[in-house]
Structure formats: structure tokens, C-alpha cells
Amino acid sequence: MVRRAKLVNDIVELIPIFQLLSTETHRKVYSALLDDWLTIDELRSKFGDGFEETLKILKHAGMLEVKWRMPSDPGGKPEKEYHVSYTHISANFYVSLKEFNKILEIVFMPDDEVEKHVEKIMREVELGRNSVGHITKMLSYDPMFVRAIVKRTLKLNLKGQLIEIAKNEEI
């Protein structure tokens, strides 16, 4: 197995990684994709339904590799196959314990509570107010809190200091 490290330069980038390690299903799918390249059908036969969220989290974290598998028979269709090649993380950030505590609060925050904050942020983005600075002013949130909530949800993307509504695209 090739050892590669995911570089983490911002504490909020750890949130999808914590999500990935939060359930047994996510951990099993991650381990399977670490060992092999697997298609959707192969993942479904191994894990049943429910693995799709793991793929979305991996993609959101920038840890999912995708390539096309050519069919063994000439008339077949190529299929996407998935793989994870990161076995380690290399973290390079400086954060206060107070901010680290905020990150952990968001990691362990119940989904329904996260969803309430996501809805408020999405309303602001839909109104054209998509910068972290503007959203923090409008909602009276801490900038770290906004960025962390955005990284926790699969409905939004954080690009620098801008927040975008995630497109519901195929994995």
C-alpha cells in the first residue's frame, strides 16, 4: 500500500475527516477503498445501501480518486471505480484551544442542529451574500463557526472565503 498524507493547513479541513471516522460504515467503506478500486455495484454488494454518503464525504474532503474501468466484454459499458489513497494526515495549523473546542462542538453537534445553521447560511448565499465575512455579520456568527458548519454539511462548499451551494452532481 502506498503511503500518502493528506495535507491539512486549516483546522476546519479536519471536520470531514472526523465525519469519515464517526461511524462503522464510513470506516469500513474507507478501509475497503484504501485496499482496492471498487465500483458502485461492488460497494453495494459489500455494504448494502448507505455507502453513498461515505463517497460524498470523501469527495467533500478531497480524498476520493475516480477512474474508469473498462468492461471485460466488448459490448459492456465502462464503469466508474473509486479509491482512497490517503493513509495519513499531515497537519500544519496553529489554533487556540478555544477555537479547537468550537471545532469539536461542531463535529459532535446533532445533525438537526447543524441543519438549522446550514439553512440560515443557505438563505444568505441565495440572497447573494456568499462571503464568510458578510455571513458572520448578518447572522452574528463567529467566522470559524461559519466555516466549520460549511465543512460539516454536504450542501455547501467552502472556496477560500466564499461559500457556494453544492451542486448535486454525480460522484
Buried (B, 14 or more C-beta within 10 A) or exposed (E): EEEEEBEBEBBBBBBBBBBBEEEEBBEBBBEBBEEEBBEBEBBBEEBEEEBBBBBBBBBBBEBBBEEEBEEEEEEEEEEEBBBBBBEEEEBEEEBEEEBBEBBBEBBEBEEEEBBEBBEBBBEBBEEEBBBBEBBBEBBEBEEBBBBBBBBBBBBBBBEEBEBEEBEEEEE
